[in-house]
Amino acid sequence: MLFDYEKLTLADLRALSALNDSKQHTPEAREELYPRVLRVAARVAVTSRCVRGIDERGLHKTNLAALSDMLRRVACPGALCLSDGFPVPPTGFEQRAVVGGDATSAAIAAASVVAKVSRDRFMLRMHERYPGWEFATHVGYSTPEHRAAIERNGVSPLHRMSFQSMAYQQLAL
């Protein structure tokens, strides 16, 4: 996330001072931050990866490749690209992995908010397409309700079959 500081208003500055790990905000607070982040960001990129590709390559490798793609889309010459926790494959730009970055870097926290709001909105749309799995309620996290929906309906086309959590292992898929 690259900010255009000339676009910052006092109201934006106050709102953005609350930036933190997106999971530390309520969905309503993230939705409030989202348009402010987009307004002051010089560049924003969002991507998604398909379930089949994640199952073939693995979630971690897929995430790192996606992060590398996104850094190339938002970076500008001379910029130091920050990533949250993990080093990202080479992009041609200087990089630094910051452990706990979404709690210490405004740019990483802003990217976290954009990513989480984008994902939550996607899950709401998928709830309409696959209502039996209650995606609007758990937005893809392994909650008791999510596991109950899988037990009741089986897996949807959105579920990763390579996911090896204890929650999945306890289900007869």
TORLUM-775693 format. One record per residue (C-alpha): residue in one letter; x negated, y, z. Coordinates in steps of 0.5 Angstrom, whole numbers, plus 2048, in hexadecimal, padded with zeros to 3 digits. Layout:
BEGIN
<vexkol><drenmar>A</drenmar><X>X</X><Y>Y</Y><Z>Z</Z></vexkol>
...
REM end
This chain:
BEGIN
<vexkol><drenmar>M</drenmar><X>800</X><Y>800</Y><Z>800</Z></vexkol>
<vexkol><drenmar>L</drenmar><X>7FD</X><Y>807</Y><Z>7FE</Z></vexkol>
<vexkol><drenmar>F</drenmar><X>800</X><Y>80D</Y><Z>801</Z></vexkol>
<vexkol><drenmar>D</drenmar><X>801</X><Y>813</Y><Z>7FD</Z></vexkol>
<vexkol><drenmar>Y</drenmar><X>800</X><Y>818</Y><Z>803</Z></vexkol>
<vexkol><drenmar>E</drenmar><X>803</X><Y>81E</Y><Z>7FF</Z></vexkol>
<vexkol><drenmar>K</drenmar><X>80A</X><Y>81B</Y><Z>7FF</Z></vexkol>
<vexkol><drenmar>L</drenmar><X>80A</X><Y>81A</Y><Z>807</Z></vexkol>
<vexkol><drenmar>T</drenmar><X>80F</X><Y>81E</Y><Z>80A</Z></vexkol>
<vexkol><drenmar>L</drenmar><X>810</X><Y>81F</Y><Z>812</Z></vexkol>
<vexkol><drenmar>A</drenmar><X>816</X><Y>81B</Y><Z>812</Z></vexkol>
<vexkol><drenmar>D</drenmar><X>812</X><Y>815</Y><Z>80E</Z></vexkol>
<vexkol><drenmar>L</drenmar><X>80C</X><Y>816</Y><Z>813</Z></vexkol>
<vexkol><drenmar>R</drenmar><X>810</X><Y>815</Y><Z>819</Z></vexkol>
<vexkol><drenmar>A</drenmar><X>813</X><Y>80F</Y><Z>816</Z></vexkol>
<vexkol><drenmar>L</drenmar><X>80D</X><Y>80C</Y><Z>813</Z></vexkol>
<vexkol><drenmar>S</drenmar><X>809</X><Y>80D</Y><Z>81A</Z></vexkol>
<vexkol><drenmar>A</drenmar><X>80E</X><Y>807</Y><Z>81C</Z></vexkol>
<vexkol><drenmar>L</drenmar><X>80A</X><Y>803</Y><Z>817</Z></vexkol>
<vexkol><drenmar>N</drenmar><X>808</X><Y>7FC</Y><Z>81A</Z></vexkol>
<vexkol><drenmar>D</drenmar><X>809</X><Y>7F5</Y><Z>818</Z></vexkol>
<vexkol><drenmar>S</drenmar><X>80F</X><Y>7F4</Y><Z>815</Z></vexkol>
<vexkol><drenmar>K</drenmar><X>811</X><Y>7EE</Y><Z>81A</Z></vexkol>
<vexkol><drenmar>Q</drenmar><X>811</X><Y>7F3</Y><Z>81F</Z></vexkol>
<vexkol><drenmar>H</drenmar><X>817</X><Y>7F7</Y><Z>81C</Z></vexkol>
<vexkol><drenmar>T</drenmar><X>81E</X><Y>7F6</Y><Z>81C</Z></vexkol>
<vexkol><drenmar>P</drenmar><X>821</X><Y>7F5</Y><Z>815</Z></vexkol>
<vexkol><drenmar>E</drenmar><X>824</X><Y>7FB</Y><Z>815</Z></vexkol>
<vexkol><drenmar>A</drenmar><X>81E</X><Y>7FF</Y><Z>817</Z></vexkol>
<vexkol><drenmar>R</drenmar><X>81A</X><Y>7FC</Y><Z>811</Z></vexkol>
<vexkol><drenmar>E</drenmar><X>820</X><Y>7FE</Y><Z>80D</Z></vexkol>
<vexkol><drenmar>E</drenmar><X>81F</X><Y>805</Y><Z>80F</Z></vexkol>
<vexkol><drenmar>L</drenmar><X>817</X><Y>805</Y><Z>80E</Z></vexkol>
<vexkol><drenmar>Y</drenmar><X>818</X><Y>802</Y><Z>807</Z></vexkol>
<vexkol><drenmar>P</drenmar><X>81A</X><Y>808</Y><Z>803</Z></vexkol>
<vexkol><drenmar>R</drenmar><X>815</X><Y>80C</Y><Z>807</Z></vexkol>
<vexkol><drenmar>V</drenmar><X>80F</X><Y>808</Y><Z>805</Z></vexkol>
<vexkol><drenmar>L</drenmar><X>811</X><Y>807</Y><Z>7FE</Z></vexkol>
<vexkol><drenmar>R</drenmar><X>812</X><Y>80F</Y><Z>7FE</Z></vexkol>
<vexkol><drenmar>V</drenmar><X>80B</X><Y>810</Y><Z>800</Z></vexkol>
<vexkol><drenmar>A</drenmar><X>807</X><Y>80A</Y><Z>7FD</Z></vexkol>
<vexkol><drenmar>A</drenmar><X>803</X><Y>80C</Y><Z>7F7</Z></vexkol>
<vexkol><drenmar>R</drenmar><X>804</X><Y>805</Y><Z>7F5</Z></vexkol>
<vexkol><drenmar>V</drenmar><X>808</X><Y>7FF</Y><Z>7F7</Z></vexkol>
<vexkol><drenmar>A</drenmar><X>808</X><Y>7F8</Y><Z>7F4</Z></vexkol>
<vexkol><drenmar>V</drenmar><X>80D</X><Y>7F2</Y><Z>7F6</Z></vexkol>
<vexkol><drenmar>T</drenmar><X>80C</X><Y>7EB</Y><Z>7F4</Z></vexkol>
<vexkol><drenmar>S</drenmar><X>80F</X><Y>7E4</Y><Z>7F5</Z></vexkol>
<vexkol><drenmar>R</drenmar><X>80D</X><Y>7DD</Y><Z>7F4</Z></vexkol>
<vexkol><drenmar>C</drenmar><X>811</X><Y>7D7</Y><Z>7F2</Z></vexkol>
<vexkol><drenmar>V</drenmar><X>813</X><Y>7D1</Y><Z>7F6</Z></vexkol>
<vexkol><drenmar>R</drenmar><X>810</X><Y>7CC</Y><Z>7F1</Z></vexkol>
<vexkol><drenmar>G</drenmar><X>809</X><Y>7D0</Y><Z>7F1</Z></vexkol>
<vexkol><drenmar>I</drenmar><X>809</X><Y>7D1</Y><Z>7F8</Z></vexkol>
<vexkol><drenmar>D</drenmar><X>80A</X><Y>7C9</Y><Z>7F9</Z></vexkol>
<vexkol><drenmar>E</drenmar><X>804</X><Y>7C8</Y><Z>7F4</Z></vexkol>
<vexkol><drenmar>R</drenmar><X>7FF</X><Y>7CD</Y><Z>7F6</Z></vexkol>
<vexkol><drenmar>G</drenmar><X>801</X><Y>7CD</Y><Z>7FD</Z></vexkol>
<vexkol><drenmar>L</drenmar><X>803</X><Y>7D3</Y><Z>801</Z></vexkol>
<vexkol><drenmar>H</drenmar><X>7FD</X><Y>7D6</Y><Z>803</Z></vexkol>
<vexkol><drenmar>K</drenmar><X>7F9</X><Y>7D6</Y><Z>7FC</Z></vexkol>
<vexkol><drenmar>T</drenmar><X>800</X><Y>7D9</Y><Z>7F9</Z></vexkol>
<vexkol><drenmar>N</drenmar><X>800</X><Y>7DF</Y><Z>7FE</Z></vexkol>
<vexkol><drenmar>L</drenmar><X>7F9</X><Y>7E0</Y><Z>7FD</Z></vexkol>
<vexkol><drenmar>A</drenmar><X>7FA</X><Y>7E0</Y><Z>7F6</Z></vexkol>
<vexkol><drenmar>A</drenmar><X>800</X><Y>7E5</Y><Z>7F6</Z></vexkol>
<vexkol><drenmar>L</drenmar><X>7FC</X><Y>7EA</Y><Z>7FB</Z></vexkol>
<vexkol><drenmar>S</drenmar><X>7F6</X><Y>7EA</Y><Z>7F6</Z></vexkol>
<vexkol><drenmar>D</drenmar><X>7FB</X><Y>7EB</Y><Z>7F0</Z></vexkol>
<vexkol><drenmar>M</drenmar><X>7FE</X><Y>7F1</Y><Z>7F4</Z></vexkol>
<vexkol><drenmar>L</drenmar><X>7F8</X><Y>7F4</Y><Z>7F7</Z></vexkol>
<vexkol><drenmar>R</drenmar><X>7F6</X><Y>7F5</Y><Z>7EF</Z></vexkol>
<vexkol><drenmar>R</drenmar><X>7FD</X><Y>7F8</Y><Z>7EE</Z></vexkol>
<vexkol><drenmar>V</drenmar><X>7FC</X><Y>7FD</Y><Z>7F3</Z></vexkol>
<vexkol><drenmar>A</drenmar><X>7F5</X><Y>7FF</Y><Z>7F4</Z></vexkol>
<vexkol><drenmar>C</drenmar><X>7F1</X><Y>804</Y><Z>7F1</Z></vexkol>
<vexkol><drenmar>P</drenmar><X>7EA</X><Y>805</Y><Z>7F0</Z></vexkol>
<vexkol><drenmar>G</drenmar><X>7E6</X><Y>807</Y><Z>7F6</Z></vexkol>
<vexkol><drenmar>A</drenmar><X>7EB</X><Y>804</Y><Z>7FB</Z></vexkol>
<vexkol><drenmar>L</drenmar><X>7EA</X><Y>7FF</Y><Z>800</Z></vexkol>
<vexkol><drenmar>C</drenmar><X>7EF</X><Y>7FA</Y><Z>800</Z></vexkol>
<vexkol><drenmar>L</drenmar><X>7F2</X><Y>7F7</Y><Z>807</Z></vexkol>
<vexkol><drenmar>S</drenmar><X>7F5</X><Y>7F1</Y><Z>808</Z></vexkol>
<vexkol><drenmar>D</drenmar><X>7F9</X><Y>7EE</Y><Z>80E</Z></vexkol>
<vexkol><drenmar>G</drenmar><X>7F4</X><Y>7E8</Y><Z>811</Z></vexkol>
<vexkol><drenmar>F</drenmar><X>7F2</X><Y>7E5</Y><Z>80B</Z></vexkol>
<vexkol><drenmar>P</drenmar><X>7EC</X><Y>7E6</Y><Z>806</Z></vexkol>
<vexkol><drenmar>V</drenmar><X>7F0</X><Y>7E7</Y><Z>7FF</Z></vexkol>
<vexkol><drenmar>P</drenmar><X>7EC</X><Y>7E4</Y><Z>7F9</Z></vexkol>
<vexkol><drenmar>P</drenmar><X>7E8</X><Y>7E9</Y><Z>7F5</Z></vexkol>
<vexkol><drenmar>T</drenmar><X>7EC</X><Y>7EF</Y><Z>7F2</Z></vexkol>
<vexkol><drenmar>G</drenmar><X>7E6</X><Y>7F3</Y><Z>7EF</Z></vexkol>
<vexkol><drenmar>F</drenmar><X>7E8</X><Y>7F8</Y><Z>7F5</Z></vexkol>
<vexkol><drenmar>E</drenmar><X>7E4</X><Y>7F8</Y><Z>7FC</Z></vexkol>
<vexkol><drenmar>Q</drenmar><X>7E8</X><Y>7F4</Y><Z>801</Z></vexkol>
<vexkol><drenmar>R</drenmar><X>7E9</X><Y>7F3</Y><Z>808</Z></vexkol>
<vexkol><drenmar>A</drenmar><X>7ED</X><Y>7EE</Y><Z>80C</Z></vexkol>
<vexkol><drenmar>V</drenmar><X>7F0</X><Y>7F1</Y><Z>812</Z></vexkol>
<vexkol><drenmar>V</drenmar><X>7F2</X><Y>7EC</Y><Z>818</Z></vexkol>
<vexkol><drenmar>G</drenmar><X>7F9</X><Y>7EF</Y><Z>81A</Z></vexkol>
<vexkol><drenmar>G</drenmar><X>7F9</X><Y>7F4</Y><Z>815</Z></vexkol>
<vexkol><drenmar>D</drenmar><X>800</X><Y>7F5</Y><Z>815</Z></vexkol>
<vexkol><drenmar>A</drenmar><X>7FF</X><Y>7F8</Y><Z>81C</Z></vexkol>
<vexkol><drenmar>T</drenmar><X>7F9</X><Y>7FC</Y><Z>81B</Z></vexkol>
<vexkol><drenmar>S</drenmar><X>7FA</X><Y>7FF</Y><Z>814</Z></vexkol>
<vexkol><drenmar>A</drenmar><X>7FF</X><Y>803</Y><Z>811</Z></vexkol>
<vexkol><drenmar>A</drenmar><X>7FE</X><Y>801</Y><Z>80A</Z></vexkol>
<vexkol><drenmar>I</drenmar><X>7FF</X><Y>7FA</Y><Z>80C</Z></vexkol>
<vexkol><drenmar>A</drenmar><X>805</X><Y>7FB</Y><Z>811</Z></vexkol>
<vexkol><drenmar>A</drenmar><X>808</X><Y>7FF</Y><Z>80B</Z></vexkol>
<vexkol><drenmar>A</drenmar><X>807</X><Y>7F9</Y><Z>806</Z></vexkol>
<vexkol><drenmar>S</drenmar><X>809</X><Y>7F4</Y><Z>80B</Z></vexkol>
<vexkol><drenmar>V</drenmar><X>810</X><Y>7F8</Y><Z>80C</Z></vexkol>
<vexkol><drenmar>V</drenmar><X>811</X><Y>7F8</Y><Z>804</Z></vexkol>
<vexkol><drenmar>A</drenmar><X>80F</X><Y>7F1</Y><Z>804</Z></vexkol>
<vexkol><drenmar>K</drenmar><X>814</X><Y>7EF</Y><Z>80A</Z></vexkol>
<vexkol><drenmar>V</drenmar><X>81A</X><Y>7F3</Y><Z>807</Z></vexkol>
<vexkol><drenmar>S</drenmar><X>819</X><Y>7F1</Y><Z>800</Z></vexkol>
<vexkol><drenmar>R</drenmar><X>819</X><Y>7EA</Y><Z>802</Z></vexkol>
<vexkol><drenmar>D</drenmar><X>81F</X><Y>7EB</Y><Z>807</Z></vexkol>
<vexkol><drenmar>R</drenmar><X>823</X><Y>7EE</Y><Z>801</Z></vexkol>
<vexkol><drenmar>F</drenmar><X>821</X><Y>7E8</Y><Z>7FD</Z></vexkol>
<vexkol><drenmar>M</drenmar><X>824</X><Y>7E3</Y><Z>802</Z></vexkol>
<vexkol><drenmar>L</drenmar><X>82A</X><Y>7E7</Y><Z>803</Z></vexkol>
<vexkol><drenmar>R</drenmar><X>82B</X><Y>7E6</Y><Z>7FB</Z></vexkol>
<vexkol><drenmar>M</drenmar><X>82A</X><Y>7DF</Y><Z>7FC</Z></vexkol>
<vexkol><drenmar>H</drenmar><X>82F</X><Y>7DE</Y><Z>802</Z></vexkol>
<vexkol><drenmar>E</drenmar><X>834</X><Y>7E0</Y><Z>7FC</Z></vexkol>
<vexkol><drenmar>R</drenmar><X>831</X><Y>7DB</Y><Z>7F8</Z></vexkol>
<vexkol><drenmar>Y</drenmar><X>830</X><Y>7D5</Y><Z>7FD</Z></vexkol>
<vexkol><drenmar>P</drenmar><X>835</X><Y>7D7</Y><Z>803</Z></vexkol>
<vexkol><drenmar>G</drenmar><X>835</X><Y>7D0</Y><Z>806</Z></vexkol>
<vexkol><drenmar>W</drenmar><X>82E</X><Y>7D2</Y><Z>808</Z></vexkol>
<vexkol><drenmar>E</drenmar><X>82F</X><Y>7D8</Y><Z>80C</Z></vexkol>
<vexkol><drenmar>F</drenmar><X>829</X><Y>7DC</Y><Z>809</Z></vexkol>
<vexkol><drenmar>A</drenmar><X>82C</X><Y>7E3</Y><Z>80B</Z></vexkol>
<vexkol><drenmar>T</drenmar><X>82C</X><Y>7E0</Y><Z>813</Z></vexkol>
<vexkol><drenmar>H</drenmar><X>825</X><Y>7DD</Y><Z>813</Z></vexkol>
<vexkol><drenmar>V</drenmar><X>822</X><Y>7E0</Y><Z>80D</Z></vexkol>
<vexkol><drenmar>G</drenmar><X>81D</X><Y>7DA</Y><Z>80C</Z></vexkol>
<vexkol><drenmar>Y</drenmar><X>81A</X><Y>7D9</Y><Z>813</Z></vexkol>
<vexkol><drenmar>S</drenmar><X>81B</X><Y>7D3</Y><Z>816</Z></vexkol>
<vexkol><drenmar>T</drenmar><X>820</X><Y>7D4</Y><Z>81B</Z></vexkol>
<vexkol><drenmar>P</drenmar><X>825</X><Y>7CF</Y><Z>81E</Z></vexkol>
<vexkol><drenmar>E</drenmar><X>82A</X><Y>7D1</Y><Z>819</Z></vexkol>
<vexkol><drenmar>H</drenmar><X>826</X><Y>7D0</Y><Z>813</Z></vexkol>
<vexkol><drenmar>R</drenmar><X>824</X><Y>7C9</Y><Z>815</Z></vexkol>
<vexkol><drenmar>A</drenmar><X>82B</X><Y>7C8</Y><Z>816</Z></vexkol>
<vexkol><drenmar>A</drenmar><X>82D</X><Y>7CA</Y><Z>80F</Z></vexkol>
<vexkol><drenmar>I</drenmar><X>828</X><Y>7C6</Y><Z>80C</Z></vexkol>
<vexkol><drenmar>E</drenmar><X>82A</X><Y>7C0</Y><Z>810</Z></vexkol>
<vexkol><drenmar>R</drenmar><X>832</X><Y>7C2</Y><Z>80E</Z></vexkol>
<vexkol><drenmar>N</drenmar><X>830</X><Y>7C3</Y><Z>807</Z></vexkol>
<vexkol><drenmar>G</drenmar><X>829</X><Y>7C0</Y><Z>805</Z></vexkol>
<vexkol><drenmar>V</drenmar><X>824</X><Y>7C5</Y><Z>802</Z></vexkol>
<vexkol><drenmar>S</drenmar><X>826</X><Y>7CB</Y><Z>7FD</Z></vexkol>
<vexkol><drenmar>P</drenmar><X>822</X><Y>7CC</Y><Z>7F7</Z></vexkol>
<vexkol><drenmar>L</drenmar><X>81E</X><Y>7D2</Y><Z>7FB</Z></vexkol>
<vexkol><drenmar>H</drenmar><X>81B</X><Y>7CD</Y><Z>800</Z></vexkol>
<vexkol><drenmar>R</drenmar><X>814</X><Y>7CB</Y><Z>800</Z></vexkol>
<vexkol><drenmar>M</drenmar><X>813</X><Y>7C3</Y><Z>800</Z></vexkol>
<vexkol><drenmar>S</drenmar><X>80C</X><Y>7C4</Y><Z>802</Z></vexkol>
<vexkol><drenmar>F</drenmar><X>80E</X><Y>7C8</Y><Z>808</Z></vexkol>
<vexkol><drenmar>Q</drenmar><X>80B</X><Y>7C3</Y><Z>80E</Z></vexkol>
<vexkol><drenmar>S</drenmar><X>80E</X><Y>7C7</Y><Z>814</Z></vexkol>
<vexkol><drenmar>M</drenmar><X>810</X><Y>7C2</Y><Z>81A</Z></vexkol>
<vexkol><drenmar>A</drenmar><X>817</X><Y>7C5</Y><Z>819</Z></vexkol>
<vexkol><drenmar>Y</drenmar><X>817</X><Y>7C2</Y><Z>812</Z></vexkol>
<vexkol><drenmar>Q</drenmar><X>814</X><Y>7BC</Y><Z>814</Z></vexkol>
<vexkol><drenmar>Q</drenmar><X>81A</X><Y>7BB</Y><Z>819</Z></vexkol>
<vexkol><drenmar>L</drenmar><X>81F</X><Y>7BB</Y><Z>813</Z></vexkol>
<vexkol><drenmar>A</drenmar><X>821</X><Y>7B5</Y><Z>80F</Z></vexkol>
<vexkol><drenmar>L</drenmar><X>820</X><Y>7B9</Y><Z>808</Z></vexkol>
REM end
